[in-house]
Amino acid sequence: MFEISAQDDLKIDWAQMPTYNTIMALAAGVGLLLVVALGWQMMKDRPLATEGWAIAFAILGTILTVTGLHMTLTWPLAPGGFAFDNIIFGEPSLGFGVLMLGAAIILWRRGEIFAEASLENGGLRTEQARRLLWPISIFVFALGLACFGIAAAGWTYTLFAAPPQEPISGEFAEYPEVEAAFISGLYVLVGIGSVLAPFALLKLNRVLLGIIGVVWAIAGAIFTLFGALNYFTHIGLIVNTM
């Protein structure tokens, strides 16, 4: 799968190394940002065009579900020594994607519950959301624990390091702990928000909801920017190792 020439040039058989965590990172990052934005609008009793939110959630959820399911069920997706990527990227994407599809269905079929709630209705809209979302928040909690496990594995085994042939990220190839800490830190942020979700929804605790919004917004923005950057770095890696 990997070949090293006399000049120490890394060569990869890309026919055996499919990779698409670029689009997964973009969809996951934007998905987190949309969850935060929707929650903020609901807490502020802002008018909602629920069909638009449903379509956005459905599109991102479909991308994450399809790619995450393929990566989860194809073992190993990349037999060149990266089987752990199936777990690290595939399974969380699958879980998040299915959650977004579920949210899309709720917003599409029962959108009037949220769209019609206005300032004079007080907390009616958020209370309806709490009742609908609390049961599945237990799974969100479990995914948060999984994120902590992934972060711990990243730190322990110094995962995520890019080879020197990859533009930009490869500049840190001699310091693998840098990218390991960076990506693991993102999973920790997502995990913090996830494990707080059921407790925040139980009593609609605005402090906990605020913490969730902050950590997910930060993680979502970084995932989005990092995913966009990877379109350059991953293409560069492929070109440099063909």
C-alpha positions in Angstrom: 0.0 0.0 0.0 2.8 2.4 0.9 6.2 2.4 -0.9 9.3 4.4 0.0 11.8 5.1 -2.8 15.5 5.6 -2.5 14.8 9.3 -2.2 12.4 8.7 0.7 9.5 9.8 -1.3 6.2 8.4 0.0 4.1 6.7 -2.6 0.5 5.7 -1.9 -1.9 3.4 -3.9 -4.8 5.8 -3.8 -7.1 3.2 -5.5 -6.9 1.4 -2.2 -7.1 4.5 0.0 -10.5 6.2 -0.4 -10.9 9.3 1.7 -13.8 11.7 2.0 -13.5 13.1 5.5 -13.3 16.5 3.8 -17.0 16.6 3.0 -17.7 14.9 6.3 -15.9 17.6 8.2 -17.7 20.4 6.3 -21.1 18.8 6.9 -20.4 18.1 10.6 -19.1 21.6 11.2 -22.0 23.4 9.5 -24.4 21.0 11.2 -23.1 21.9 14.6 -23.4 25.6 13.7 -27.0 25.2 12.5 -28.0 23.3 15.7 -26.7 26.2 17.7 -28.4 28.8 15.5 -31.7 27.0 15.6 -31.5 26.6 19.4 -30.7 30.3 19.8 -33.6 31.4 17.6 -36.0 29.2 19.5 -34.8 30.5 22.9 -35.3 34.0 21.6 -38.8 33.2 20.3 -37.7 34.3 16.8 -40.0 33.5 13.9 -38.9 30.3 12.2 -39.2 29.1 8.6 -39.2 25.5 9.6 -39.3 24.1 6.1 -35.9 25.8 5.4 -34.4 24.4 8.5 -35.8 20.9 7.7 -34.2 21.0 4.2 -30.9 22.2 5.6 -30.8 19.4 8.3 -31.9 16.8 5.7 -29.2 17.7 3.3 -26.4 17.7 5.9 -27.9 14.6 7.6 -27.9 12.7 4.3 -24.3 13.5 3.6 -23.2 12.4 7.0 -25.4 9.3 7.1 -24.3 8.0 3.7 -20.6 8.6 4.2 -20.6 7.6 7.8 -22.5 4.4 7.1 -20.2 3.4 4.3 -17.1 4.1 6.4 -18.6 2.3 9.4 -19.5 -0.8 7.6 -16.5 -1.1 5.2 -13.7 -2.6 7.2 -11.1 -1.3 6.7 -12.1 1.5 4.4 -8.5 2.3 3.8 -6.4 -0.9 4.3 -3.1 1.1 4.3 -2.9 1.3 8.1 -5.8 3.6 8.9 -8.5 1.3 10.1 -9.0 3.4 13.2 -10.5 6.1 10.9 -13.6 4.0 10.4 -14.3 4.5 14.1 -12.9 8.0 14.6 -14.7 9.6 11.6 -17.3 7.1 10.3 -19.2 6.3 13.5 -19.7 9.8 14.9 -20.7 11.0 11.4 -23.2 8.3 11.1 -24.7 9.0 14.6 -24.8 12.8 14.0 -26.3 12.3 10.5 -29.1 10.2 11.7 -29.9 12.7 14.4 -30.0 15.5 11.9 -32.4 13.4 9.7 -34.6 12.9 12.7 -34.6 16.6 13.4 -35.4 17.3 9.7 -38.5 15.0 9.9 -39.7 16.7 13.1 -39.3 20.2 11.6 -41.0 19.2 8.4 -43.9 17.3 9.8 -44.5 19.2 13.0 -43.0 22.6 12.1 -46.2 24.5 12.9 -45.5 23.8 16.6 -42.4 25.9 16.4 -43.3 28.3 13.6 -46.5 29.5 15.3 -45.0 30.0 18.7 -44.3 33.7 19.2 -43.4 36.1 21.9 -46.8 36.1 23.5 -46.7 32.3 23.9 -43.8 32.6 26.3 -41.8 29.3 26.6 -44.3 27.2 24.7 -42.0 26.5 21.8 -39.0 25.6 23.9 -41.1 23.4 26.1 -42.4 21.5 23.1 -38.8 21.1 21.9 -37.7 19.8 25.3 -40.4 17.1 25.3 -39.5 16.0 21.8 -35.8 16.0 22.2 -35.1 14.8 25.7 -35.5 11.0 25.0 -32.9 11.1 22.1 -30.6 13.3 24.2 -29.6 10.1 26.0 -28.0 8.9 22.7 -26.4 12.4 22.3 -25.0 11.9 25.8 -23.6 8.5 24.8 -22.0 10.0 21.6 -20.4 12.6 23.9 -18.7 9.8 25.9 -17.6 8.3 22.6 -16.1 11.6 21.6 -14.1 11.6 24.9 -12.9 8.1 24.1 -11.8 9.2 20.6 -9.9 12.2 22.1 -8.2 10.0 24.6 -7.1 7.6 21.9 -5.8 10.5 19.8 -3.7 11.8 22.6 -2.5 8.3 23.8 -1.5 7.0 20.3 -0.6 10.4 18.7 -3.1 10.0 15.9 -4.1 12.5 13.2 -0.5 13.5 12.3 -0.1 14.4 8.7 2.9 13.2 6.6 5.4 15.7 5.5 4.1 15.3 1.9 0.9 17.0 2.9 0.8 20.8 2.4 0.5 23.0 5.5 -0.4 20.2 7.9 2.8 18.4 6.9 4.8 21.3 8.4 4.1 19.8 11.8 5.0 16.2 10.8 8.0 16.3 13.2 5.6 17.3 16.0 2.7 14.8 15.7 1.5 15.7 19.1 0.4 19.1 17.8 -2.3 17.8 15.4 -3.2 15.1 17.8 -4.0 17.7 20.5 -5.8 19.9 17.9 -8.2 17.2 16.6 -8.6 15.6 20.0 -9.5 19.0 21.4 -12.2 19.4 18.9 -13.7 16.1 19.9 -13.6 17.1 23.6 -15.6 20.3 22.8 -18.2 18.3 21.0 -18.2 15.8 23.8 -18.7 18.4 26.5 -21.8 19.8 24.7 -23.2 16.3 24.1 -22.9 15.0 27.7 -24.6 18.2 29.0 -27.5 17.9 26.6 -29.9 15.7 28.6 -29.2 17.7 31.8 -29.8 21.0 30.0 -33.1 19.7 28.4 -34.4 18.2 31.6 -35.2 21.5 33.2 -34.4 23.8 30.2 -31.3 25.0 32.1 -30.3 28.2 30.3 -26.7 28.1 31.8 -26.1 24.6 30.5 -27.7 25.4 27.2 -25.4 28.4 26.9 -22.4 26.3 27.5 -23.5 23.8 24.9 -24.0 26.6 22.4 -20.6 28.0 23.0 -18.6 24.8 22.7 -20.6 23.5 19.7 -20.3 26.9 18.0 -16.5 26.9 18.5 -16.1 23.2 17.4 -18.5 23.8 14.4 -16.6 26.8 13.1 -13.2 25.0 13.4 -14.5 21.8 11.8 -15.9 23.8 8.9 -12.7 25.8 8.3 -10.5 22.8 8.8 -12.6 20.7 6.4 -12.4 23.5 3.8 -8.6 23.7 4.3 -8.3 20.0 3.8 -9.6 20.3 0.3 -6.3 21.9 -0.5 -4.1 19.8 1.8 -5.6 16.4 0.9 -5.5 17.2 -2.9 -1.8 18.3 -2.4 -1.1 15.0 -0.5 -2.6 13.0 -3.3 -0.6 14.8 -6.0 2.6 14.5 -4.0 2.3 10.8 -3.3 0.8 9.4 -6.6 
